[in-house]
Structures are given as structure tokens and as C-alpha cells.
């Protein structure tokens, strides 16, 4: 049995959790890009972030769909339908996170190749630097896409979780909640 420090081992291979088990919202926690880092990358490269209301919109639209299409179903069909709503969105977000992580590895490889060429005085330095820059922009775009997909999956996950628990849906944002309650009151014939 190997008792040494694993940081010295060169034959250790990471087996991502998303490849070993079914991807759930909980597994997505470990895959999701850190929002602050995504914002910093977007700001540095002049890229646009996904809309701030993406979570709220996905949450509300999913809750509306659940109320109209899923809640009228029989109990066993309802659980199957809720799983059918959540599973593909979470799987898509996990796939986006995987693509972003792989792109980041390609950036590191390209930068390393450019640094080595710079130290050796290779004639390929300009081309390698352009490749690294191109891969950096591709990786940043994939990171931002993964962030958006995760926000959307979280919104869908919240609506599905509330439906599974039998809890009434209400917006998380205070202003949006007030507007929603006012609209619901008017629909019921209130002032």
C-alpha cells in the first residue's frame, strides 16, 4: 500500500463525480463556477454575463408549468414528470461545466507551450501566444455559459423542490414577490 504523499504521485487520475453518479442539484454544487470568478473573468475580457434574472425567470416559468401541467396529474405520474423537468436541465448544466473545465485545461496547456517556446527562443512563439489567447476567450465564453446554465438549473430545481414538498410557490425576490401577490390578489377579485 502506498503511504507517501499523493501530491508526489504522478499516476493519480481524478474521476469526476458527474461521471460516476447521476447528476443532481447537489452534485452540481461541486461543479458550478464561482459567480464572483465568472464576473471577474467577464469584466477582464469585456464579455457579457447571463441576465441577472435568469434564476428568477426559470423558477417562475417552471412553477407556472408545474401548476398548469404537472399538479393535475396523479401522484406517481407527478413525481415522474417533476424528475423529467429537472433531470435534463441539470444534466445540461453539468455538461456545460465539464466543457468549461476542459477548456480551462486547454488554456493552461497552450500557455505552458508558449512559455516553453519563449524560454527556448522558438520561432513559433507568436502563433502559440495567439492560440493561448484564442483558447482563453473560448474558455471564458464556456465558463459564462456554464454559469448561466447552472443558474437556470437552480431556478428549475427550486420550483421542482417546492412542488415535491407540496409547498406553495412564491418568488424569492421581495419586490417580485410583492408584485406577484398584488397580481394574484387582483386575479381573485381584490383591489
BELPE-V542396 format. One record per residue. RES is the residue in one small letter. SS is DSSP state (H for helix, E for strand, C for the rest). PHI is phi in whole degrees, 0 to 359 (NA if undefined). D_CENTER is the distance of its C-alpha to the mean C-alpha in Angstrom with 1 decimal. Layout:
RES;SS;PHI;D_CENTER
RES;SS;PHI;D_CENTER
This chain:
x;C;NA;38.3
x;C;283;36.6
x;C;249;36.9
x;C;283;36.0
x;C;288;33.0
x;H;292;29.9
x;H;292;29.1
x;H;274;32.3
x;C;285;31.4
x;C;253;30.3
x;C;251;29.8
x;C;270;26.8
x;C;243;23.9
x;C;281;20.5
x;C;250;19.4
x;C;304;15.6
x;H;300;15.1
x;H;292;12.9
x;H;265;16.1
x;H;261;18.5
x;C;219;17.4
x;C;297;15.8
x;C;281;12.1
x;C;238;11.8
x;H;299;9.9
x;H;293;11.9
x;H;294;11.1
x;H;299;7.3
x;H;306;8.9
x;H;280;10.3
x;H;259;7.6
x;C;298;5.0
x;C;296;6.8
x;C;287;9.6
x;H;305;9.8
x;H;297;13.4
x;H;293;13.2
x;H;298;11.0
x;H;297;13.7
x;H;294;16.4
x;H;298;15.5
x;H;299;15.4
x;H;294;18.6
x;H;296;20.3
x;H;258;19.8
x;C;69;20.3
x;C;258;17.1
x;C;275;15.8
x;C;275;12.6
x;C;299;11.0
x;C;304;13.4
x;C;298;13.5
x;C;272;14.4
x;H;301;11.4
x;H;300;10.7
x;H;298;14.5
x;H;294;15.1
x;H;296;12.9
x;H;300;14.5
x;H;293;17.9
x;H;295;17.9
x;H;293;16.9
x;H;299;19.5
x;H;295;22.0
x;H;298;21.5
x;H;299;21.9
x;H;298;25.0
x;H;276;26.5
x;H;250;25.7
x;H;259;24.8
x;C;300;26.9
x;C;291;30.2
x;C;286;29.7
x;C;296;31.4
x;H;306;29.7
x;H;292;28.9
x;H;290;27.7
x;H;297;25.5
x;H;297;23.6
x;H;296;23.2
x;H;294;22.0
x;H;295;19.4
x;H;299;18.1
x;H;295;18.2
x;H;286;16.0
x;H;277;13.2
x;H;305;13.4
x;H;292;12.6
x;H;290;9.5
x;H;292;8.1
x;H;297;9.7
x;H;295;8.4
x;H;294;4.7
x;H;296;6.6
x;H;295;8.8
x;H;297;6.9
x;H;294;6.2
x;H;297;9.9
x;H;298;11.1
x;H;294;10.0
x;H;294;11.8
x;H;295;14.7
x;H;294;15.1
x;H;296;15.5
x;H;294;18.1
x;H;296;19.9
x;H;296;20.1
x;H;298;21.7
x;H;295;24.0
x;H;293;25.1
x;H;294;25.8
x;H;297;27.7
x;H;297;29.8
x;H;293;30.5
x;H;296;31.6
x;H;296;33.9
x;H;295;35.4
x;H;294;36.1
x;H;289;37.9
x;H;271;39.9
x;C;74;40.7
x;C;289;39.4
x;C;285;39.8
x;C;270;36.3
x;H;304;34.8
x;H;300;34.1
x;H;294;32.4
x;H;293;30.3
x;H;293;29.2
x;H;295;28.3
x;H;297;26.3
x;H;298;24.4
x;H;294;23.8
x;H;297;22.6
x;H;294;20.2
x;H;298;19.0
x;H;293;18.3
x;H;297;16.5
x;H;295;14.3
x;H;296;13.6
x;H;297;12.8
x;H;292;10.4
x;H;296;8.7
x;H;294;8.7
x;H;298;7.5
x;H;298;4.4
x;H;300;4.2
x;H;297;5.7
x;H;297;4.2
x;H;292;2.2
x;H;297;5.6
x;H;294;7.3
x;H;298;6.8
x;H;296;8.1
x;H;296;10.8
x;H;297;11.9
x;H;299;11.9
x;H;296;14.2
x;H;297;16.5
x;H;294;16.8
x;H;299;17.6
x;H;298;20.2
x;H;294;21.7
x;H;296;22.0
x;H;278;23.8
x;C;75;25.9
x;C;272;25.0
x;C;287;25.4
x;C;276;22.5
x;C;212;22.7
x;C;300;20.4
x;C;280;19.1
x;C;286;20.3
x;H;300;24.1
x;H;295;25.1
x;H;294;23.2
x;H;297;24.6
x;H;297;28.1
x;H;298;27.8
x;H;294;26.6
x;H;295;29.5
x;H;297;32.0
x;H;296;31.1
x;H;295;31.3
x;H;296;34.7
x;H;295;36.0
x;H;296;35.0
x;C;273;37.1
x;C;95;40.0
x;C;278;39.7
x;C;292;40.5
